[in-house]
Amino acid sequence: MQMWMTFAIIAIAIVLFASDWLELELVSLGTIVAFLLLFHFLPLLDEAGNSLLSPQDLLSGFANTALLTILALLVVGQGLHQSGALDGVTQILSTARRSRAKIIIWLCLISAGIMSAFLNNTPVVVMFIPIVAALANRYGPGAGRMLMPLSFITILGGMVTLVGSSTNLLVAGMVEIETSIKIEFFDFFMPGIILALIGSVYVLLVVPLMLNRPSLKIKKHKFRSGVQFLARVELHSGHKLLGEVSRGGLFPSLKEVTVRLVKRGEKIILPPFEDITLREHDIVQFAGTREQVTELVEFDASGEHLMLAEAAIAPASRLGGRNIVDEEFTDQTGCYIIGIQRHKRMKRDLRNKIRLRPGDVFLIGGTRTNIRKLRLDRDLMLLEGSVSTINSFAKANYAFGIFATTVLAAALGLVPIVVAAIIGALAMILSGCLNIGQAGRAIDRRIVLLIAASITMAAALDKTGGAAFLANGMVDQLSDFGPVVILSALFLTIAVLTNLLSNNATALLFTPIAINIAQSLEMSPIPFIHAVIFAANCSFASPLGYQTNLLVMGPGNYRFMDFVKAGGPLVIIIWLSFTALAPWYYSI
């Protein structure tokens, strides 16, 4: 009875996950509660009368190392974002033409797939998430269209070698115990690379097209789009614009903004700029959007997280009719003026010579405390919804160092990945790369409850004998249809269950079953062992299947059904490809 009720609860949960009738968090929590009630009133007992599924067992997902690893890595990733640590990388990559941006994103995905054949998938995905997301949002179809392909292609890469996935190692260890057959590093390389290449074509060409939900596309910035601010930047030693040479009357690095003038000493240089090389102490005055201005103006964070806001000059303000005096404004408010915007065209003149008018809008930088104080300033009206965080570039090197250390420690096996991730998250906070509030916002409650629910379902399916019932039933029903059909059915069964249980749990459950099937058919166990490895890695159709899917779920803004829609066909493609490949490769 407990087994059939477990099947029923899991079926209802999957339908609710896929339908989006209820919030994912509610479905996850409801699933956990259903199992707690089931095994309280109908306990599953062993021969000694002890409960096989106590509340501690059913709730163990909340203390699961995979969950803690993912949450800690999300905090590490947030530290990278807040500090702007990867802005330099994306800036270099983004210097390519817009027409080549898609190729660069593809190269990142392919590189991640190749690396995942030799390294643990999780740190590889963590490494590429901010790069792929930044490039996709800036030049491509948006992070929501490219992060799921990143997860999928690393899972495919993990099929190629023995160390490509922890699943492969678990199966190899059990096989050696059961049969004394030792699986070597490249033993399943050929069928693995064929399946990975077939899957990669689908991942690169089709998956981004299938992820066409409006909420996955690039979102319009919540701030006033198209509004331009007049800003200026003084070139000091080490500034990225030093040495820039004008070409065709323009500066190549400033082609997306309008350069109004260059002040060199007492000399004003107006466009077009012919044979001009930017020097130290030059002041470049330009007009650009809020995003463009914040990319070019360098901020001295002084260890604090700065905020960006827009404030309009109020009617009858004391600022009306006065020129901009940056130092005086900073002394009075603790903030500083980054740019100014006026509805009417401003004269081509130095910014500090422009007379202010009511309605002019300042783009202002300052600490959170000082920005809040502006709400009480009678001369300025803080525009609602305009406040955001400026990346604390002063901490960028710290953030990148922490991130690199975390990834290397996990990839090289110096410490378990959960230890590396938690230490990395703590280091991000202690170093000031992000504060407690930002770290808290990085943790996605959907992931917490989804992992906890998946582990509850897996435990119930295992202890009630549900998984073994499905496997043995398949073998009994297909025993008369020949080895190829049985091999194909075994693959499909594992591929379906690996998206409900964890891939490791599925692999451990089916490895002895696969060996027994081979022995009953008086065949070599190798094709069946390889089927277990490849099928257990087909965790594409559910965020529950593999932790890299959960890692991209938050940044990509995915729903459960997005994985079913894009990953389900990939499971079928790999299954059909293996079914067609097996008779030829294994000479069945």
N, C-alpha and C positions, 0 to 999 in steps of 0.2 A: 504493500500500500504506500509506504513512504517513497519508494522509487517512482511510482506512477504519479504521485502528487508532486514530486520534485520535477518530473517532466512537465507537468501542467504549469507549475509556477514559472519555470524557465521559459516555456512557450509564451505565456502571457507577458512576461518581462520583455522578451524580444519584440513582440508585437507592439508593445507600448513604446519601447526605445525607438523602433522604426517609424512609428506613426506620428510622433511629436504631439500627441494629444495632451500629454502632461510634460512638465519640465523634467529633464533628465535626472535632476537631483531627487525629485519626488519618486520617480520610478525606481531609482537605485535604493533609496531608503525604504520604500514599500516592499521591495524584493527581500531585503535583509529582514524586515519585520515579519514577513510571511514565513520565512524559514525558521526564525526564532520561535514563532508560535507553533509551527508544524512539529518541530522536534522537542518542544516543551510538552505538548499534549499527546504526541505520538513518538516518544523517544525511541531512538535506534540503539539497542543494547547489545553488548558482546556477551560471550558465554558466561562471564563472571558477573553480569548484570550492570556493568559500567556503561555510561553513555558514550557513544562513539562521536556524537556531534553535540557537544556542550555549547552554551553561549560563548564561552571563550574561544572555541574552535570556529564558530560561525562569525565571530567579530574579529578574528585574527587579521583580517585584511587591513584594519586601521593601523596596525603596527607592522605591516609588511615592508620588507626592505625595498622592494620595487617602488612602492608608493613613496617612501621617504626619499629614495634616490631621485625620482621625478620631481618632487616638490622642491628639493634642494637645488636641482639643476635649473629649474625655472627661476629661482632666486638668483642664481649665478648669471643666467641670461639677462635678467632684469638689470643686474649691476652693469653688465656690458652696455646695455641700451642707455641707462641713465648717465653713464660716464662718457658716452660717445667714443668708447674704446675702439670700435671697428669703423668709425667714420673715415679714418684714413684709408683703410682697405677698400671700402666701398667707393671712396673718392677716386682712388686709382683705377678701380674697375670701371667706374662710371665715366672715365675720360674717353672711353670708346664711343663711337657713334651710336646713336639711338637704334639704328638698324641692326647693330651687332649685339645689342643687349640680350636678345633672346639666345644667341649663340653662347654668350658668356654664362647665362643662367644654366643652359644645357651642360656646358663644360663643368660647372660647379656640381651639378647633379651626377654627371658621369664620374667625376673625381671622387665624390662621396661613395658611389657604388663600388668603385675599384678599391678604395681604402677599406670599406667594410668587409671585403674578402679576407683581410689580414688583421683587422682590429675589431674590437667590440663595437657593435652598431651604435650604441647609445652615445658615447663621447663623439663619434663621427657626426651624428645628427645634431648634437648640441653645438658642435663647432660650426656647422654650416647653416643652422637656422637663421642667425642674425644676418649673415651675408646674403643668403638667398632672399630673405624677406625684404631687406633693404633694396636690393637690386630690382626685385619684382615689383615693389611698391613704387619705385622711382621711374623705371623704364618699361616694365613688363606688365602683365595682366593683374598684378596684385599678389600679396603673400598667400591669400586664400586659394589661389589657383596653382601654386608651386610648392607649398610645404608638404602636402600629402604625397606628391611625386617624390620628394626628397626622402620621406620615410619608406615608401615602397621600394625605391631603387636600392636603398641600403639593405633592406630585407632580401632582395634578389641577390645582391652581392654576397650576402652571408651564406648563400647556397653553394658557393663555388669551392670552398676549401674546408678543411676540418675545423679550423679555428674561426671561421666566418661567423659562427653563432654558437652560443652556449648549448643550444639544442643539439648541434652536431656532436659536440664533445660528450654530452650526456648519453646519446645513443651509442657512440663508439665505445664508451666505458661499459655500458650494459652488454653490448654485443660481445666484447672480449670476455666478460664474466660468463655469459651464457654459452658461447660457442668456441671460445679461444681464438676467434678470428680478430686480427688486429687491423683496424682501418687506418691507413696512412694519410698523410697530409693532402695529397692530390688524387686520392682514389676515386672520388666522384666528380673530379674537375670537369671532364668532358660533358657528361649529361648536365651537370650544374651550369656550365657556361652557356650551353645551348638554351636551357630554360631561362636563364638570366637575360640573355640577349633578346629572346622572343618577348619576354615580359617587359624589358626596357623600352622596346619600340612602342608598346601600348602605353607605358607610363609617360614617356616623353611626348607622344603625339596625341593621345586620346584623353588621358586623365585630366589635363588642364581644361579641355573643352567640355568635359562632363561636369566640372565644378563651376557652373555658371549661375548659381544662386546669386541674387542681387547683393546679399550681405557678405558674399565672399569677394566681391569685386572691390576695386580701390574706392575707398570712401572719400567723399569730398571733405575737405578740412572744415572743421566746425567754425573756424574763424572766418572773417570776411574775406572771401576769395577775390583775387584780382586787385585788391587795394594795395597801392604802392606807397612806400615810405621813403623819405629822403634821409639817407644815412651817410656816414663817413667813416673811414678807417685810416688811422695813421700807421704807416709802415715802419715798424721797428726791426731791430736785428732779429733775423730768423723767421720773419713773416713769410708766409707761403707765396705772397705776391711779389716779393723782392726779385728784381731781375727780369720781370715780365716785360716782353718787347711787343709793342703794338704792331699789328699786321692789318693792312687794309683799313686803317683808321680805327681799329678796335683792338682790345686786349683779349686774347683767346680765352683766358680763365674767367673773364667777366662778360662773355657774350650773352649770358642770360639776363643780365641787368643793364640798365642804362647809365653809363658813366657820364655824369654832368660836367665834371671838371677835375683837374689835378692841380693841387696847390703845392708849389715847390719854392720854399722860402717865401718871398713876397710876390712871386710870380704866379699868375693864374694861367693854366694851360687849358684851352677849350677844345672840344672835338671839332673836326676829326683829328685823331691823334696820329701824327706821321712821325715815324722813327723815334718814338719815345720809349725809353727804358725806365721802369719804375725804380726809384732809389730809396734808400733809408731816409726817414723823416718826411717823405712825400705824404700828402693827405689826399686820398681818393674819395671824392664825393659822388654818390651814385643813388639811383632810385630802383627799388626792387620790392617784391612782395615780402611779407613777414618771414616766410621760410627762407627766401634768398638772402635777406638781411642777416638773419641769425646764422646762416652758413658762413658768411664772410667776416662778420664782426667777431673778434676774439674776446672772450670774457675771462676776467680774472676772478675765479670763483672763491679764492682764498679759503678753500676747504669747505665752503658752505654750498648748499643746493640753492641755486638762484631761480627765481620765477620771472616769467615774462608776462606783461599785461599791456592793455591799451587803455588810455585815459584821455577823455576829451576835455578841452578847456571850457569851463562853464561860462554862461552869460554873466557879464559884469565881473569877470575874474580879474584879479590884479595882474595876471599875466598878459592880458590883452594890451596890444600896442607896444609891448616890450620885445627886445631881442632875446634869443635863446642864450642863456648863460649857464653852461653845463655845470661848472663848479658850484655856483650858487644854488642850483636846483638840487644837487647832490647833498650839499650841506644842510639844506632845509628838510629834505624828505628821506635821506639815506638811500635813495634810488638814483639811477642815472638815465639820461635820455639816449636811446639807441637810434631812433628815427622819428620823423614828423610827417604827417599826412594832411593834405588840404584838398578840399573838393575842387577848388579852382587851381589852375596851373600856377606854379611858383616861378618867380624870376630865376634865371640862371645866375645865382650868386652864392657866396659862401653861406653855409647854414646859419652861422651865428650872426648874420646880418639880416636874416628874415624876421620881419615884425609879426608877432603872433596875433591871431584873431580868435574870438570865441568860435568853437566848432572845430578848430584844429585838433588833431589827434596825435598824442605822443605814443610811441612804442617805448615802453619803460622796462628796465631790468632792475631787480632788487631781491632781497631776501623775502621769504614768506611773511615775516613779521612786518617789514616796511611796506610791502605791497598792501597788506591789510590796513595799515594806517592811512593809506591814500583814500580809503572809503570815507574817512572823516575830514578830508581836505575839501574846503569849500570852493577852492579855485579849480579843482579837477573833478571829473565824473568818471569813475572807473567803469569801463564797459563790461557788463555781465557776460560771462562765458568766454572772456578773452584771456584768462589766466592759465598759464601752462608752465611746465618746468623746463629750464634751460639745462642741457647736458653739462655736467660738471667736468669739463675737459681737464681740469687740474688733477683729477683722479683717474684719467684714462689709462695711464701707464700701469697704475696699481691694478685696475680692473683687468686689463689684458694679461698682466702677469699672473694674477690669481686664476683666471680662466685657463690659461695655458698650463699652469701647474696642475690644476684639477684634471684636465683632459689627459695630460701625460701620465699622471699618477695612476689613473684608471686604466688607460690603454696599455701601459707597461706592466700592470699588475703589481705595482709597489704596495698598494693598499686596495681593499675591496672598493668597488665603485661607489657604494653607499657612503663609506667613510670619506672618500675624496670629495664627494658632492656636498656632504654636510659641512666639512671643514671649509670648502670653498664658499658656501653660502655665508657661514659665520665670518669669514675673512672679508667678504664684500661689505658686510654691515660694519664691522669693526674699523675697516679702513676708510669709511665714509663714502664709499662708492654709491651707496644708497642708504636711505634711512629705514627705520622699522616699518613705517607706513607703506613705503614703496615695496618693501619685501613682502609685506602682507598682501598687497594687491597683486603680486606676481603669482600667488598661490590660487589655483583654480579649484573651487569647491566641487565642480563637476567631476574633476579627475579623482579627487579624494573619495567621493561616494561611488563612482563608477568602479574603481579598483576594488574597494571594499565589497561591493555587490558581486563582482566577478569572482572573487576568491570564495565568497559564501556559496555561490552557485557551483563552483568547481568542487568544493569540499562535499557538498550534498550529493552531487552526481557521482563522485568517487566512492564515498562511504556506503551509499545505498546500492551500489552495484550497477547503476544506470549506464555508465560508460562501457563497462565490460559486457553488459547485456546487449548494447547496440553493436559492439564489435563481434561478439560471438554469433549474434543473430545474422549479421551480414555473411559471415563465413558459411553458416549452415545453409542459407538460402542460395548461395552461389556455388556450392561445391561441385555442381554438375556442369558448370559453364566453361571450364578450362582456366588455365593459369593467368592468361592475359586479362580476362574479365575480372577474375578475383583480385589481381594486382591493381587494376584500375579502380575497382570498388573500394579496396583498402585505402588507396590514395585519396579518393573523394571523401570517404568517411572521416579520415584523419584531418583533411583540409577543412571540413565543416566544423569539426569539434575543436580544432585549434583556435577558431575564432570565438569560441565560447569559454573554453578553459584556457589556461596559459599554454604556450607552445611547448614548454618544458614538461608540464604535466601530461599533455597529450602524447608527447614522444615517449615518455617513460611508461605510460599505460600500454601503448601499442607495440613497442619494440618486442616484448616477449610473444605477443600475439602474432606478429609478423613472422618471427622465427618458427613458431609452431605451425603456421600455415605452410611455410616452405618445407618443413620436415614432413608434414602430412602429404604434400604433393611430390615428395622425393626430389626436390629441386634445390639448387644453390640458394642460400638465404640472401645473397648480395642484392638482387633486384628488389626484394621486399624491404631490406634494411635501407636501401637508398630511397625507396618510396616513402618510408617513415620520415627520413631526414627532409626530403623535399616538401612533402605534404605538411609536416609540422611547421615548416617555415612559411606556409601560405597564409599568414595571418594578416590578410589585406582587408577583409570584409567587415571588420569590427574594430573599434578603438580598444576593445578588451584584448585583442589578439597579441599585441606586442607593445612594449613600453615606448618605442619610438612613435607609434601612432598616438599614444597619449601625450607625448612631448609636443607634437605639432598641433594637437587638438585645440589648445588654448590660443596660441599665436595665429593659427589659421582660421579661428572662429568656426570650427566644424561642428556639425551635429552628427548623431549616430548614423542617420540615414545617408549622410554624405559618404561614409566609408562603405556602406552596403552598395550604394549606387556606383561608386568608382572602383571599389576593391572587389566586389562580387564577380564581375566579368573577368578580372585578372585571375582570380582563383580558378575559374572555369578554363581560361586560356592555358594556365600552367598544367592543370589536370589533363586536358585534351592533348597538350604537347607531350607530356610524359607518357600518356597512353599510346600515342603514335610512335614515340621514340623507343620505348622499352623493348618491343619485339625485335627491332633491328639491332639496338645496342647490346642487349643482354642475350640475344639469340634464343629467345623463348619460343 
